[in-house]
Every structure is written in C-alpha cells, then in structure tokens.
Amino acid sequence: MKRAVVISAGSIKDYSFYKDKIRDDDFIICADGGLTHAKNLNLTPNLIVGDFDSFLGEIPKNVEVIKLDYEKDFTDTNIAVDEALKRGFLNILLIGAAGTRLDHTLANIELLKRICDYGGHGEILCEKNQILICKDQLKIYGKGDTVSLLPMTDEVYGVTLWGFKYPLCDYTMKKGTPIGVSNVLLEDEGVIKIKAGLLLVIKSKD
C-alpha cells in the first residue's frame, strides 16, 4: 500500500533517525514549517499545505501548493492529513507531529483517530516515541521497549496482550483510569488485541 508522509513543524532533533524511515515511493506532504524539516532531510515534497506563518524561506518551484488563510478552523497538519485521505492514501505517517506545543501534539494524536475512522492506518513517529491506534489487533516490535496503552473511547473491551511483562486477558479498560501505562515488551513481537473500542498505543525508548 502506498504511503503518505505528512511532515509538520514540531520538534526534530536528530534528522539521521528518519533517513531509513522514509521510502522512495512515499508521497511527501509538508504542513507549513514542516518544509524546513523536509529540506534538512533532503526531501522534495509532492505537496505543500499551509498559511506559511512558520516558514519564511523560499518555496520550491514546480511543487503543488495549497495556500491557506492565516485565520482558519483547522490546523495545517489536519488539512494535510485530509488532503492525503482525499487522494486515496490510507497509510499515513506523521513526523514532526510531536514537540513542545502540547496542544498541537494532542491535536495530531486526534488525527490518528480521524485516519482510523476513514479505515486507514496512521502513525506518529519521533525519535523517542511511536504512536498508533489499535482498533482490533496490532503487532508491535522492539524487545525491551516501554509500551503504554490508553483508551481513546470511554471503554475498550476485551483487551488481551501477548509478549508483555504485564499481560491482560479479555480486560475492559476505561478512560480516566490509566492502568495501561509503562508496560514492557518481553519478546521481539508483542500482540495487542481488542474486541471493541479504540486504544492509543505509545511505544517509547528512554
């Protein structure tokens, strides 16, 4: 499945981390200041979206640009994700989507649910965290990594975990009771399975 990569203006400290994470056939969408990150990664975007309040450089020629009003209802990243969905991309990777602005980070996590609601797969990736949504079954990799599970719906039914230090079997997780924080992968591959609801999955490296 072809993938869209949305590059936002959030924090990126180690550009080398992303070098092998982006494929040659990815469709690159820059959300405003994400264009700076794309340049630092030596990437030529396929599409640029934004009001350009966080990018003051020269916009590349021969690249499609959607210029947005400064005052608008949706974030640049939201509109970039919507453009990816409109163009048929159901596998969307977001980078530069987490950083010092907690409001934007939380808004971008909400966009993972938006992608999921469209029947797609979304992922936020940064140097220390991988953030995904599980809606039925999810495999996750990285023996020794910390994995936290947080309900995105009021209740998540039938949560079962394999390959984790703290297993669960057919457990109901409830929003407001963060019992799933700081589990640990004991195997190279862990499996998360749920029967109903949506579960936010955050894999972290210290």
MOWO-V568372 format. One record per pair of residues at least 24 apart in sequence whose C-alpha atoms are under 10 Angstrom apart, sorted by sequence separation. I is the first residue (numbers start at 1). J is the second residue. If there is no record, write none. Layout:
i j
I J
I J
//
This chain:
i j
2 26
3 27
4 28
5 29
6 30
7 31
8 32
9 33
10 34
16 40
19 43
31 55
32 56
33 57
35 59
51 75
52 76
91 115
109 133
137 161
149 173
150 174
151 175
162 186
163 187
168 192
169 193
170 194
171 195
172 196
173 197
2 27
3 28
4 29
5 30
6 31
7 32
8 33
9 34
12 37
15 40
16 41
35 60
50 75
51 76
90 115
91 116
150 175
151 176
162 187
163 188
164 189
167 192
168 193
169 194
170 195
172 197
7 33
8 34
9 35
11 37
15 41
50 76
89 115
90 116
97 123
98 124
150 176
151 177
163 189
164 190
173 199
7 34
8 35
9 36
10 37
49 76
50 77
77 104
81 108
97 124
98 125
99 126
150 177
151 178
162 189
163 190
164 191
6 34
7 35
8 36
9 37
48 76
49 77
90 118
91 119
92 120
93 121
94 122
95 123
96 124
97 125
98 126
150 178
151 179
162 190
163 191
164 192
7 36
8 37
9 38
49 78
50 79
75 104
78 107
82 111
85 114
90 119
91 120
92 121
93 122
94 123
95 124
96 125
97 126
98 127
149 178
150 179
151 180
161 190
162 191
163 192
7 37
8 38
49 79
50 80
77 107
78 108
81 111
85 115
90 120
91 121
92 122
93 123
94 124
95 125
96 126
148 178
149 179
150 180
161 191
162 192
7 38
49 80
77 108
81 112
84 115
89 120
90 121
91 122
92 123
93 124
94 125
95 126
96 127
98 129
148 179
149 180
150 181
160 191
161 192
162 193
6 38
48 80
49 81
75 107
78 110
82 114
88 120
89 121
90 122
91 123
92 124
93 125
94 126
95 127
148 180
149 181
160 192
161 193
47 80
75 108
78 111
81 114
82 115
85 118
98 131
147 180
148 181
149 182
159 192
160 193
161 194
32 66
49 83
77 111
81 115
147 181
148 182
149 183
159 193
160 194
29 64
30 65
31 66
32 67
85 120
146 181
147 182
148 183
158 193
159 194
160 195
29 65
32 68
47 83
78 114
146 182
147 183
148 184
157 193
158 194
159 195
47 84
94 131
145 182
146 183
147 184
157 194
158 195
159 196
7 45
145 183
146 184
147 185
156 194
157 195
158 196
159 197
6 45
93 132
113 152
144 183
145 184
146 185
156 195
157 196
158 197
5 45
144 184
145 185
146 186
156 196
157 197
159 199
6 47
7 48
8 49
81 122
143 184
144 185
145 186
155 196
156 197
157 198
4 46
6 48
34 76
110 152
142 184
143 185
144 186
145 187
155 197
156 198
157 199
6 49
32 75
33 76
34 77
109 152
142 185
143 186
144 187
145 188
147 190
149 192
153 196
154 197
155 198
156 199
31 75
32 76
141 185
142 186
143 187
144 188
153 197
154 198
155 199
9 54
31 76
32 77
140 185
142 187
143 188
152 197
153 198
9 55
30 76
31 77
141 187
142 188
143 189
151 197
152 198
153 199
30 77
31 78
140 187
141 188
142 189
143 190
151 198
152 199
153 200
29 77
31 79
32 80
140 188
141 189
142 190
150 198
151 199
152 200
31 80
140 189
141 190
150 199
151 200
152 201
30 80
31 81
139 189
140 190
141 191
149 199
150 200
151 201
29 80
139 190
140 191
148 199
149 200
150 201
29 81
138 190
139 191
140 192
148 200
149 201
150 202
138 191
139 192
148 201
149 202
29 83
137 191
138 192
139 193
147 201
148 202
149 203
29 84
137 192
138 193
147 202
148 203
28 84
136 192
137 193
138 194
146 202
147 203
148 204
27 84
135 192
136 193
137 194
146 203
147 204
37 95
38 96
134 192
135 193
136 194
137 195
145 203
146 204
147 205
37 96
134 193
135 194
136 195
145 204
146 205
134 194
135 195
136 196
144 204
145 205
146 206
34 95
135 196
136 197
140 201
142 203
144 205
145 206
27 89
34 96
134 196
135 197
136 198
141 203
142 204
33 96
34 97
134 197
135 198
136 199
138 201
140 203
142 205
134 198
135 199
27 92
28 93
29 94
30 95
31 96
133 198
134 199
135 200
26 92
30 96
31 97
133 199
134 200
9 76
26 93
132 199
133 200
134 201
8 76
9 77
132 200
133 201
8 77
131 200
132 201
133 202
7 77
8 78
131 201
132 202
6 77
22 93
130 201
131 202
132 203
6 78
8 80
21 93
130 202
131 203
7 80
129 202
130 203
131 204
6 80
129 203
130 204
5 80
6 81
128 203
129 204
130 205
4 80
5 81
128 204
129 205
4 81
6 83
18 95
125 202
127 204
128 205
129 206
6 84
123 201
124 202
125 203
126 204
127 205
128 206
4 83
5 84
127 206
4 84
3 84
4 85
116 198
4 87
12 95
13 96
4 88
5 89
11 95
12 96
3 88
4 89
10 95
11 96
12 97
113 198
2 88
3 89
4 90
5 91
6 92
7 93
8 94
9 95
10 96
11 97
12 98
113 199
2 89
3 90
4 91
5 92
6 93
7 94
8 95
9 96
10 97
11 98
12 99
113 200
1 89
2 90
3 91
4 92
5 93
6 94
7 95
8 96
9 97
10 98
11 99
112 200
1 90
2 91
3 92
4 93
5 94
6 95
7 96
8 97
9 98
10 99
11 100
1 91
2 92
3 93
4 94
5 95
6 96
7 97
8 98
9 99
10 100
11 101
110 200
6 97
10 101
109 200
10 104
9 104
10 105
8 108
21 125
18 125
18 126
17 126
18 127
17 127
15 126
16 127
14 126
15 127
13 126
14 127
12 126
13 127
11 126
12 127
10 126
11 127
5 122
3 121
4 122
5 123
6 124
3 122
5 124
//
